[in-house]
Every structure is written in structure tokens, then in C-alpha cells.
Amino acid sequence: MQRTTPPLKIIYSPGYDISCFGIERLHPFDSRKYSRAWALLKQEFGPALSKFHVRVDRPVRDEELLLVHSPEYWRTLRISAHLAAALEIPLLKYLPAWLLRWRVLRPMRWAVRGSVLAARAALETGVAVNLSGGYHHAKPSQGEGFCVFSDIALIVRQLRAEHLLAATDAILYLDLDAHQGNGVCHQFQTDHQVHIFDMYNEDIYPRSDQQARDRIDCAVPLPFNTSGADYLRALQQWLPACLDSQCRSEKVKLAIYNAGTDVFVRDKLGGLALSEQDVLQRDLFVFAELRRRQIPTVMLLSGGYSPESHRLVAATVRNLLGS
């Protein structure tokens, strides 16, 4: 049968980029990597890219975010000091909260909505990439680590509310960002239909969150400065075994892949030593293993604190489009 839809969907909005009068540059995160990655893909594929593109229709709504965050936390988002702490830029506490909600949180709302749309697309076509999102440090009642809204938890809760996922469906959360996804662990502390695989640098933030680490179903902690060869060896050893164990007991309905590029050797915060080719091989291995088991997969960008981050993302998407 001839394929009627492209095998990959790319969810992107120009509203993803974060800009707050240059103050965002005080954090090493590249808050414009989304449009930069999109520009590279557009340069290579031209008008043909539109076949794969899903536009984001709107920012996520308050009532949707309250599916994953407490009302008490919601009230703190009207206080500049709380936002500055979550975003790790102390200077922001001197700006009006309404300005931060407009210039910083609104782009994040677009990204969170994009993650939900990407998950829907993955269920329909098999693979989707949101060119943003992956806010894996956001807890139900606290934002931290440049993560204010939990798009990962919202994917699960909203798709369940829409009956695209059942409460009994198995979901795999695969986190290969250099930082351990503590917020996701807190979001799903008692929800064991979400199975968590997390491979991370154990010597960096958030190493003090033992409650989060105890929630991981398959934890692969790595030492500081792990080489690309050792990283890929560990991934090839542990991920297939985890997937086989999970797939033997029940069918996994959706995989959420948090593909942080902060594992790159020149990243300012990740503390790992993967080359550009290593990062690409990591991503392609993950997709090959999930595809082999016929698990619909949505990829989120998560962290990346080097000038090369957008190029690493574009390289992965370019290869997925060619596969």
C-alpha cells in the first residue's frame, strides 16, 4: 500500500524563540535554537519541508496547564522573583512579572502546545519531532532549571483526557539529556504506567534529588566527562534490554524521547564528551530501536548549551527525513 502521509512530522512555530531585551543571554541556553534549527532545515529542503511541517495553532491554555501544575504554583508565576529563580537568571526579578510572562513564558506556552501536537502526530504517523519543549525539570508545584511548564506530563494527561491514550496504556519516557529529569519523576511519582529510562551525568544538577532518582525504572548514571564511545556502549547495553523487558509485559503505546544536546563535548553545562557524530548516532540508535518495536515516538529538544546545539538538532531531523 502506498504511504499517504509523510513518515515524519515536524512541529514548529516562530513563536518558540525567547527574547527579553537581551537579558536571556545571561543564561547559557540558546533561546533561539528553535528558529536556527528550522532555518537550517529550510535551507536544505526548501519548499519540500512544508510536507512535513505541522503548524502550532495556539499557545497552551491555563486550564490545560492546570492538569499538571497546582493552583498554588500558578499563583507564584505572578511574582518576578519566583520566575527569576525558575529561569536561573537573577536579574529578571527586577522586571515586571507581566513582562516576563509575555517575553519568556508565552514562547514556552507555544512550545508546550507544540509538544502535545507532536505527540498526537506521532500516534498518527509513527514519528514526530517538536523543535522545542522537553522541560523535564518542571515539577507539579515548582519550576526550576529553565523549566516552568511540564510539557512531558501534559502530553500524557491531555492525551488521556482526549481518549487518545487510556489510563492503562504503557508509556515510555526516555531521557537522554545530560541532566536527570527530576521534574518528570515527580510528575509521575505514583503513575507507574509511565516507565522511565534516564541516562544522565550523575555529578551535575540535580544530583541532590534522591526522591526523583528512586522513581526511575531504568537508571543509567554516568561519571563526569564520559566519552562518546563509553556513552554509546552504555546506551546500546541498557536501552534494548529495557525495551525488551517492557514490551514483553505489555505493548508500549507511546515513547517520549527527551533528546537533549547538552551531552555534546563543548556544551557549557552537560559535563559529557560526545562528538557531533556521537550525538547523531545516539539519536539514530534510539529511533531504530523504537521503530523496530513499532512504538510511536515523539522527540523533544530539551537542553543544549552550546552554539552548536541547533546544528546537532538539525542533523538528526535531516537524517530522519532521509530514512
KEKE-3310 file (N, C-alpha, C; in steps of 0.2 Angstrom, whole numbers, plus 5000, padded with zeros to 4 digits):
npx = (5004:5003:5011:5002:5004:5017:5032:5037:5033:5036:5035:5033:5035:5037:5035:5042:5055:5064:5065:5071:5074:5088:5092:5091:5102:5111:5110:5116:5109:5103:5092:5086:5088:5078:5072:5084:5088:5077:5079:5090:5086:5076:5084:5090:5080:5070:5055:5050:5050:5038:5029:5031:5029:5020:5010:5009:4994:4990:4995:4997:4984:4978:4969:4973:4986:4984:4981:4993:5000:5000:4987:4992:5006:5003:5000:5012:5018:5015:5024:5039:5051:5050:5049:5062:5070:5066:5070:5083:5090:5095:5094:5081:5072:5070:5062:5045:5032:5022:5029:5038:5030:5025:5037:5044:5037:5027:5032:5036:5024:5019:5028:5025:5012:5015:5022:5012:5004:5014:5015:5002:5003:5013:5006:4998:5006:5018:5031:5037:5043:5045:5051:5056:5052:5052:5054:5060:5063:5052:5041:5026:5023:5033:5044:5060:5078:5077:5065:5048:5035:5027:5028:5030:5023:5010:5008:5005:4994:4984:4982:4977:4965:4959:4956:4965:4975:4974:4971:4977:4986:5003:5017:5032:5045:5059:5074:5088:5095:5108:5106:5098:5081:5072:5060:5050:5050:5044:5032:5026:5026:5018:5012:5013:5011:5018:5034:5051:5066:5082:5097:5111:5122:5129:5135:5131:5119:5102:5108:5105:5092:5086:5073:5068:5077:5075:5063:5065:5064:5073:5088:5103:5117:5130:5148:5156:5162:5161:5166:5161:5162:5160:5148:5139:5141:5136:5122:5119:5119:5110:5097:5091:5088:5080:5069:5065:5062:5051:5042:5039:5030:5019:5011:5019:5012:5016:5031:5041:5054:5066:5078:5091:5104:5114:5124:5134:5152:5157:5147:5142:5136:5133:5144:5148:5156:5153:5155:5150:5146:5144:5132:5123:5123:5118:5105:5100:5101:5092:5080:5080:5079:5066:5058:5059:5052:5040:5035:5026:5034:5038:5049:5058:5066:5074:5088:5102:5117:5127:5134:5133:5121:5109:5113:5116:5103:5097:5104:5100:5086:5087:5093:5082:5072:5078:5077)
npy = (4994:5011:5024:5037:5048:5058:5050:5057:5070:5087:5098:5115:5132:5150:5157:5151:5155:5164:5180:5193:5207:5205:5200:5187:5181:5180:5168:5152:5144:5142:5152:5154:5143:5136:5142:5143:5130:5127:5135:5130:5118:5122:5128:5117:5108:5116:5121:5109:5105:5109:5099:5091:5098:5104:5116:5126:5129:5138:5145:5135:5133:5140:5132:5119:5118:5117:5104:5098:5106:5114:5124:5133:5134:5140:5153:5158:5161:5174:5182:5190:5186:5173:5168:5172:5164:5151:5152:5154:5166:5178:5192:5195:5196:5209:5214:5218:5206:5204:5207:5197:5186:5188:5190:5179:5167:5166:5161:5149:5143:5142:5132:5121:5118:5114:5102:5094:5093:5087:5074:5069:5069:5059:5047:5046:5045:5039:5044:5060:5076:5089:5105:5111:5112:5099:5101:5096:5097:5103:5103:5097:5108:5117:5127:5125:5125:5131:5127:5129:5125:5109:5101:5087:5080:5085:5080:5067:5068:5076:5069:5057:5063:5066:5054:5048:5041:5027:5026:5015:5012:5008:5019:5025:5034:5042:5048:5057:5068:5077:5080:5074:5070:5076:5083:5076:5064:5067:5072:5060:5052:5042:5036:5023:5018:5025:5023:5025:5028:5034:5041:5049:5062:5059:5068:5081:5094:5088:5082:5081:5077:5064:5058:5059:5051:5039:5035:5032:5019:5013:5017:5025:5030:5041:5045:5060:5068:5057:5048:5048:5035:5027:5031:5028:5014:5011:5015:5006:4994:4995:5001:4993:4981:4986:4990:4978:4971:4978:4978:4964:4962:4971:4981:4995:5011:5024:5032:5045:5054:5063:5072:5079:5090:5093:5084:5085:5088:5101:5108:5119:5115:5102:5092:5080:5070:5069:5068:5078:5068:5057:5061:5062:5048:5043:5047:5041:5028:5026:5029:5019:5008:5010:5010:4998:4990:4995:5006:5021:5037:5052:5066:5077:5093:5098:5101:5111:5119:5125:5134:5126:5118:5120:5115:5102:5097:5099:5090:5078:5078:5080:5068:5059:5063:5058:5044)
npz = (5000:4996:5004:5012:5020:5026:5034:5045:5056:5058:5071:5073:5077:5074:5086:5096:5099:5112:5119:5128:5128:5127:5139:5141:5137:5147:5152:5148:5139:5123:5117:5105:5097:5091:5080:5073:5070:5062:5051:5046:5041:5032:5023:5017:5013:5007:4999:5000:5013:5019:5018:5028:5039:5054:5059:5074:5082:5093:5109:5123:5135:5151:5158:5153:5157:5171:5172:5176:5185:5201:5208:5218:5214:5202:5205:5210:5198:5195:5202:5201:5206:5209:5196:5191:5198:5194:5181:5182:5181:5189:5188:5182:5192:5194:5184:5178:5182:5172:5161:5160:5158:5146:5137:5140:5146:5137:5124:5129:5131:5118:5115:5123:5119:5106:5109:5113:5102:5094:5100:5097:5083:5082:5086:5075:5064:5067:5070:5077:5078:5090:5088:5100:5117:5130:5144:5157:5170:5177:5190:5199:5208:5207:5197:5189:5184:5171:5167:5166:5163:5163:5149:5146:5155:5152:5140:5142:5151:5144:5132:5138:5143:5131:5126:5118:5123:5134:5152:5156:5147:5142:5143:5138:5144:5139:5143:5138:5140:5147:5160:5174:5173:5184:5187:5179:5185:5197:5193:5189:5200:5207:5196:5188:5175:5167:5161:5165:5158:5161:5157:5162:5168:5183:5191:5191:5192:5194:5207:5220:5222:5228:5229:5216:5209:5214:5208:5195:5183:5175:5177:5172:5177:5174:5174:5176:5161:5153:5139:5121:5115:5126:5131:5121:5121:5133:5131:5121:5128:5138:5134:5124:5132:5142:5134:5128:5140:5144:5133:5133:5143:5141:5128:5122:5120:5117:5115:5123:5119:5126:5120:5124:5119:5126:5130:5122:5118:5119:5126:5139:5151:5152:5154:5148:5135:5121:5103:5088:5079:5087:5095:5085:5081:5093:5093:5081:5084:5095:5088:5079:5087:5093:5082:5077:5086:5084:5090:5093:5092:5100:5099:5109:5111:5123:5134:5129:5128:5120:5106:5095:5096:5089:5077:5079:5082:5070:5062:5066:5063:5049:5045:5049:5041:5029:5031)
capx = (5000:5007:5010:4998:5006:5024:5033:5039:5030:5040:5031:5037:5032:5041:5034:5046:5061:5063:5069:5069:5079:5095:5094:5091:5109:5114:5109:5120:5104:5102:5084:5084:5090:5072:5072:5090:5087:5072:5082:5095:5081:5073:5089:5092:5074:5066:5048:5048:5049:5031:5025:5032:5028:5014:5010:5006:4988:4989:4999:4994:4979:4979:4966:4977:4992:4982:4981:4999:5003:4995:4985:4997:5011:5001:5000:5019:5020:5014:5029:5045:5057:5049:5051:5069:5073:5065:5074:5090:5093:5093:5092:5074:5067:5069:5057:5038:5030:5018:5033:5041:5025:5024:5043:5048:5033:5022:5035:5036:5017:5019:5032:5021:5006:5019:5024:5005:5003:5019:5013:4996:5005:5017:5001:4995:5011:5024:5037:5036:5048:5044:5058:5056:5050:5057:5055:5060:5064:5046:5038:5019:5022:5039:5048:5067:5082:5074:5059:5042:5029:5029:5025:5030:5017:5004:5007:5001:4987:4980:4980:4972:4959:4956:4955:4970:4978:4970:4974:4980:4991:5010:5021:5039:5048:5066:5078:5095:5098:5114:5104:5092:5074:5069:5053:5046:5049:5040:5025:5023:5028:5013:5009:5018:5010:5024:5040:5056:5073:5085:5104:5112:5128:5127:5139:5129:5112:5100:5111:5103:5085:5085:5066:5067:5081:5072:5057:5067:5063:5080:5093:5110:5121:5137:5153:5158:5167:5161:5167:5156:5162:5158:5141:5136:5141:5131:5116:5117:5119:5104:5091:5087:5086:5074:5063:5063:5058:5044:5037:5037:5024:5013:5013:5020:5008:5019:5038:5043:5061:5069:5084:5095:5110:5119:5129:5140:5158:5158:5142:5144:5134:5132:5149:5149:5161:5151:5156:5144:5144:5141:5125:5119:5122:5114:5098:5098:5100:5086:5074:5080:5076:5059:5055:5060:5047:5034:5032:5026:5039:5039:5055:5058:5073:5076:5093:5108:5120:5132:5132:5132:5115:5104:5116:5115:5096:5095:5107:5096:5080:5089:5093:5076:5069:5081:5077)
capy = (5000:5017:5029:5043:5053:5058:5046:5061:5076:5092:5103:5121:5139:5156:5159:5147:5159:5168:5186:5198:5213:5203:5198:5180:5179:5179:5161:5149:5141:5146:5153:5155:5137:5133:5145:5142:5123:5127:5139:5125:5113:5125:5129:5111:5105:5121:5121:5102:5104:5110:5092:5088:5104:5105:5122:5126:5133:5142:5144:5131:5137:5139:5126:5113:5118:5115:5097:5096:5110:5115:5131:5137:5136:5145:5160:5161:5164:5181:5185:5190:5183:5166:5167:5173:5158:5145:5153:5154:5172:5183:5199:5195:5198:5217:5216:5216:5199:5204:5207:5190:5181:5190:5189:5172:5162:5165:5157:5142:5141:5139:5126:5116:5116:5110:5095:5090:5092:5082:5068:5067:5067:5053:5042:5045:5043:5035:5048:5067:5080:5096:5109:5114:5108:5094:5104:5090:5099:5107:5099:5100:5114:5121:5127:5125:5123:5134:5124:5132:5121:5102:5098:5080:5077:5087:5075:5061:5069:5078:5063:5053:5066:5066:5047:5045:5036:5025:5026:5008:5011:5009:5024:5025:5041:5040:5054:5056:5074:5076:5081:5069:5073:5076:5085:5071:5059:5070:5072:5053:5048:5037:5034:5018:5016:5029:5019:5030:5027:5040:5041:5056:5064:5059:5073:5088:5096:5089:5076:5080:5075:5057:5055:5058:5046:5032:5034:5029:5012:5010:5022:5023:5036:5041:5049:5067:5068:5051:5049:5046:5028:5024:5033:5024:5007:5010:5015:5000:4989:4996:5003:4987:4977:4989:4990:4971:4969:4982:4975:4958:4963:4975:4985:5002:5015:5030:5034:5052:5055:5069:5072:5085:5090:5095:5079:5087:5089:5108:5111:5123:5113:5094:5088:5074:5072:5066:5072:5079:5061:5053:5064:5059:5041:5041:5048:5036:5021:5027:5029:5012:5003:5011:5009:4990:4988:4998:5011:5028:5041:5060:5069:5084:5095:5098:5106:5112:5125:5126:5137:5121:5114:5119:5111:5095:5095:5099:5085:5072:5078:5079:5060:5056:5064:5054:5037)
capz = (5000:4995:5010:5011:5024:5027:5040:5050:5056:5062:5074:5074:5077:5075:5092:5100:5101:5118:5118:5133:5128:5128:5146:5141:5135:5153:5153:5143:5135:5117:5117:5098:5093:5088:5073:5069:5068:5057:5046:5043:5038:5027:5018:5014:5010:5003:4999:5002:5021:5021:5018:5035:5044:5057:5062:5081:5082:5098:5115:5128:5139:5158:5161:5151:5161:5177:5173:5178:5190:5206:5208:5222:5209:5197:5208:5210:5192:5195:5206:5197:5210:5208:5189:5190:5201:5189:5174:5184:5179:5195:5186:5180:5197:5194:5179:5180:5180:5166:5155:5159:5156:5139:5133:5141:5147:5131:5120:5132:5130:5112:5114:5127:5114:5101:5112:5113:5094:5091:5102:5093:5076:5082:5086:5069:5058:5070:5072:5076:5082:5091:5088:5106:5123:5134:5150:5161:5177:5180:5195:5199:5211:5206:5191:5190:5178:5165:5165:5170:5162:5161:5143:5146:5159:5149:5134:5145:5154:5140:5128:5141:5143:5124:5125:5113:5127:5140:5158:5157:5142:5144:5140:5139:5144:5138:5144:5137:5142:5152:5167:5176:5173:5191:5187:5176:5190:5202:5190:5188:5206:5208:5190:5185:5168:5163:5163:5165:5157:5161:5157:5164:5172:5190:5195:5190:5194:5201:5210:5227:5222:5228:5228:5209:5206:5216:5204:5188:5182:5172:5178:5169:5179:5170:5178:5173:5156:5149:5132:5116:5114:5133:5132:5116:5123:5139:5128:5117:5133:5143:5131:5121:5137:5145:5129:5128:5146:5144:5128:5134:5148:5138:5122:5123:5115:5115:5118:5123:5119:5128:5116:5125:5115:5131:5130:5117:5122:5120:5130:5144:5157:5152:5158:5145:5130:5114:5097:5084:5076:5093:5096:5079:5082:5099:5091:5076:5088:5099:5084:5076:5092:5094:5076:5077:5091:5082:5096:5090:5096:5099:5101:5111:5111:5130:5135:5124:5130:5116:5100:5090:5098:5084:5071:5081:5081:5063:5059:5067:5059:5042:5044:5050:5034:5024:5032)
cpx = (5004:5005:5007:5000:5014:5026:5035:5035:5035:5035:5035:5033:5037:5040:5038:5052:5059:5068:5066:5074:5086:5097:5094:5098:5113:5114:5113:5115:5103:5094:5082:5086:5084:5072:5078:5090:5082:5075:5086:5091:5078:5078:5091:5086:5070:5059:5045:5047:5042:5027:5026:5030:5021:5014:5006:5000:4988:4994:4994:4989:4980:4976:4969:4983:4990:4981:4988:5003:4997:4993:4989:5003:5009:5001:5007:5021:5018:5019:5036:5051:5056:5051:5058:5072:5072:5069:5081:5094:5091:5091:5085:5070:5066:5064:5050:5036:5026:5023:5037:5036:5024:5030:5046:5043:5028:5026:5035:5029:5016:5022:5028:5015:5009:5020:5017:5004:5007:5017:5007:4998:5009:5012:4998:5000:5017:5029:5035:5041:5045:5050:5058:5054:5055:5059:5055:5061:5058:5042:5031:5018:5028:5042:5056:5071:5079:5068:5053:5036:5031:5025:5025:5024:5011:5003:5003:4994:4982:4977:4976:4965:4955:4954:4959:4974:4974:4974:4979:4986:4998:5013:5028:5042:5056:5070:5085:5098:5103:5112:5098:5086:5070:5062:5048:5045:5044:5032:5022:5026:5024:5010:5014:5016:5015:5030:5046:5063:5077:5093:5107:5119:5126:5131:5137:5122:5108:5102:5108:5096:5085:5079:5065:5071:5078:5066:5059:5067:5070:5084:5100:5114:5128:5141:5154:5163:5167:5162:5161:5156:5159:5150:5137:5136:5136:5124:5114:5116:5112:5098:5087:5084:5080:5068:5061:5059:5051:5039:5035:5030:5018:5016:5013:5017:5011:5026:5039:5050:5063:5077:5089:5102:5116:5124:5135:5146:5159:5152:5144:5142:5133:5137:5150:5153:5159:5152:5149:5141:5141:5134:5121:5118:5118:5106:5095:5097:5094:5080:5074:5077:5069:5055:5054:5054:5040:5031:5032:5030:5038:5045:5055:5065:5077:5083:5098:5111:5127:5130:5130:5125:5110:5106:5115:5108:5094:5098:5103:5089:5081:5089:5087:5072:5071:5080:5070)
cpy = (5006:5022:5035:5049:5053:5054:5050:5068:5081:5098:5109:5127:5144:5158:5156:5151:5163:5174:5191:5203:5211:5200:5190:5177:5178:5172:5157:5145:5145:5146:5154:5149:5134:5136:5144:5135:5123:5130:5134:5120:5116:5127:5123:5108:5110:5120:5114:5101:5105:5104:5089:5092:5103:5111:5122:5131:5139:5141:5139:5135:5135:5133:5119:5113:5116:5108:5094:5100:5112:5123:5136:5139:5141:5152:5163:5163:5171:5185:5185:5186:5175:5164:5167:5166:5152:5146:5154:5160:5177:5190:5200:5197:5205:5219:5214:5209:5199:5203:5200:5185:5182:5188:5182:5166:5161:5160:5149:5139:5138:5132:5120:5113:5112:5103:5091:5088:5086:5075:5065:5065:5060:5047:5041:5042:5039:5039:5056:5070:5087:5099:5113:5109:5104:5098:5099:5091:5102:5102:5101:5106:5118:5121:5128:5123:5125:5131:5126:5128:5114:5099:5091:5077:5079:5082:5069:5062:5071:5073:5058:5056:5066:5059:5044:5040:5034:5025:5020:5007:5012:5014:5024:5032:5040:5047:5054:5063:5073:5076:5076:5073:5072:5078:5080:5066:5061:5070:5065:5049:5042:5034:5029:5015:5020:5026:5024:5027:5033:5039:5048:5056:5064:5064:5080:5088:5091:5083:5075:5078:5067:5054:5054:5052:5039:5031:5031:5022:5009:5016:5020:5030:5035:5046:5055:5065:5061:5052:5046:5039:5025:5025:5029:5017:5006:5010:5009:4994:4989:4997:4997:4982:4980:4989:4983:4969:4972:4979:4968:4957:4966:4979:4992:5006:5021:5030:5042:5052:5062:5069:5078:5084:5093:5090:5080:5089:5097:5112:5113:5119:5105:5090:5081:5076:5068:5071:5073:5072:5057:5055:5061:5051:5039:5042:5043:5029:5021:5026:5022:5007:5003:5009:5001:4987:4991:5003:5018:5033:5048:5062:5076:5086:5096:5103:5106:5119:5126:5130:5132:5117:5114:5115:5103:5092:5094:5093:5078:5072:5077:5071:5057:5057:5060:5046:5034)
cpz = (5000:5002:5008:5015:5025:5033:5046:5050:5060:5064:5075:5073:5078:5082:5098:5103:5107:5118:5124:5134:5129:5134:5146:5139:5141:5156:5147:5138:5129:5116:5110:5094:5089:5080:5069:5066:5062:5051:5042:5038:5032:5021:5014:5010:5006:5004:5001:5009:5023:5021:5025:5041:5047:5061:5069:5080:5087:5104:5119:5133:5146:5160:5159:5156:5168:5178:5176:5183:5195:5206:5212:5217:5204:5199:5209:5204:5190:5199:5202:5200:5209:5201:5188:5193:5197:5183:5175:5181:5184:5193:5184:5185:5197:5188:5181:5178:5174:5160:5154:5156:5148:5135:5134:5142:5141:5126:5122:5131:5123:5111:5118:5122:5109:5103:5111:5106:5092:5093:5098:5086:5077:5083:5080:5064:5061:5073:5071:5080:5083:5092:5094:5111:5126:5141:5156:5169:5181:5184:5195:5203:5211:5199:5193:5184:5171:5162:5169:5169:5160:5155:5143:5149:5156:5143:5137:5147:5149:5135:5131:5141:5136:5122:5119:5116:5133:5146:5160:5152:5145:5140:5142:5139:5144:5138:5143:5137:5147:5159:5168:5176:5179:5191:5184:5181:5196:5199:5190:5194:5208:5202:5186:5178:5164:5166:5161:5164:5157:5162:5157:5168:5179:5194:5194:5192:5190:5205:5217:5227:5222:5227:5220:5206:5208:5212:5197:5188:5179:5172:5176:5171:5176:5174:5173:5167:5152:5142:5127:5116:5120:5133:5127:5118:5129:5136:5125:5122:5136:5139:5128:5126:5141:5140:5129:5134:5146:5139:5129:5139:5145:5132:5124:5118:5113:5119:5117:5124:5120:5126:5117:5121:5120:5133:5126:5121:5123:5124:5136:5151:5158:5155:5155:5139:5123:5109:5094:5081:5081:5095:5091:5080:5088:5096:5086:5079:5091:5094:5081:5081:5093:5088:5075:5081:5089:5087:5093:5095:5094:5102:5103:5112:5118:5130:5129:5125:5126:5109:5094:5091:5092:5078:5073:5080:5074:5059:5060:5063:5052:5041:5045:5044:5029:5025:5030)
residu = (MET:GLN:ARG:THR:THR:PRO:PRO:LEU:LYS:ILE:ILE:TYR:SER:PRO:GLY:TYR:ASP:ILE:SER:CYS:PHE:GLY:ILE:GLU:ARG:LEU:HIS:PRO:PHE:ASP:SER:ARG:LYS:TYR:SER:ARG:ALA:TRP:ALA:LEU:LEU:LYS:GLN:GLU:PHE:GLY:PRO:ALA:LEU:SER:LYS:PHE:HIS:VAL:ARG:VAL:ASP:ARG:PRO:VAL:ARG:ASP:GLU:GLU:LEU:LEU:LEU:VAL:HIS:SER:PRO:GLU:TYR:TRP:ARG:THR:LEU:ARG:ILE:SER:ALA:HIS:LEU:ALA:ALA:ALA:LEU:GLU:ILE:PRO:LEU:LEU:LYS:TYR:LEU:PRO:ALA:TRP:LEU:LEU:ARG:TRP:ARG:VAL:LEU:ARG:PRO:MET:ARG:TRP:ALA:VAL:ARG:GLY:SER:VAL:LEU:ALA:ALA:ARG:ALA:ALA:LEU:GLU:THR:GLY:VAL:ALA:VAL:ASN:LEU:SER:GLY:GLY:TYR:HIS:HIS:ALA:LYS:PRO:SER:GLN:GLY:GLU:GLY:PHE:CYS:VAL:PHE:SER:ASP:ILE:ALA:LEU:ILE:VAL:ARG:GLN:LEU:ARG:ALA:GLU:HIS:LEU:LEU:ALA:ALA:THR:ASP:ALA:ILE:LEU:TYR:LEU:ASP:LEU:ASP:ALA:HIS:GLN:GLY:ASN:GLY:VAL:CYS:HIS:GLN:PHE:GLN:THR:ASP:HIS:GLN:VAL:HIS:ILE:PHE:ASP:MET:TYR:ASN:GLU:ASP:ILE:TYR:PRO:ARG:SER:ASP:GLN:GLN:ALA:ARG:ASP:ARG:ILE:ASP:CYS:ALA:VAL:PRO:LEU:PRO:PHE:ASN:THR:SER:GLY:ALA:ASP:TYR:LEU:ARG:ALA:LEU:GLN:GLN:TRP:LEU:PRO:ALA:CYS:LEU:ASP:SER:GLN:CYS:ARG:SER:GLU:LYS:VAL:LYS:LEU:ALA:ILE:TYR:ASN:ALA:GLY:THR:ASP:VAL:PHE:VAL:ARG:ASP:LYS:LEU:GLY:GLY:LEU:ALA:LEU:SER:GLU:GLN:ASP:VAL:LEU:GLN:ARG:ASP:LEU:PHE:VAL:PHE:ALA:GLU:LEU:ARG:ARG:ARG:GLN:ILE:PRO:THR:VAL:MET:LEU:LEU:SER:GLY:GLY:TYR:SER:PRO:GLU:SER:HIS:ARG:LEU:VAL:ALA:ALA:THR:VAL:ARG:ASN:LEU:LEU:GLY:SER)
# end
